[in-house]
Amino acid sequence: MIVPVENIVETVDLTADDVLLPLMECIVNSVISLQQSDTQAEDKYIQVKIIRGKAPRQINLEKVNTIESIIITDNGIGFNQKNYKSFETPFSKINREFGCKGIGRFTVLAAFENLKTRSNYFENNDFRKGNGTLSNLLPQ
């Protein structure tokens, strides 16, 4: 079965009240990654960095994008093969025990043009790196 990303993203209805929901979805993923990690509690971290674009010159900022990107960094278990397979699977049940429904990435894509991942992780007694991009094919 093939499920086009844009078809799922089209079903996401974000309102002005949901403005922080995509950011929270990403932070929840970091929290889960930390919960699954063997790292000592005092050494676990999540960093949220907001990159602003050029300052707009007009006073009215309604419908003006002032955030260029958001970078979320954590030292959780990373994007190992199990997590990557889940990421590629809409409605994945891998994190259901944490209350997740497997649709958070589509909420992010409804708000942003793309979702880029970069991960270092330990798997099969080896350190590995992985990168990926999930793009919103819908006009913004």
Secondary structure, DSSP 8 states (H G I E B T S, - for coil): ----HHHHHHT----GGGTTHHHHHHHHHHHHHHHT--S-GGG--EEEEEEE-S--SSS--TT---EEEEEEEE-SS-S-HHHHHHHTSTT--TTGGGT--S-HHHHHHHHSSEEEEEEEEEETTEEEEEEEEEE--S--
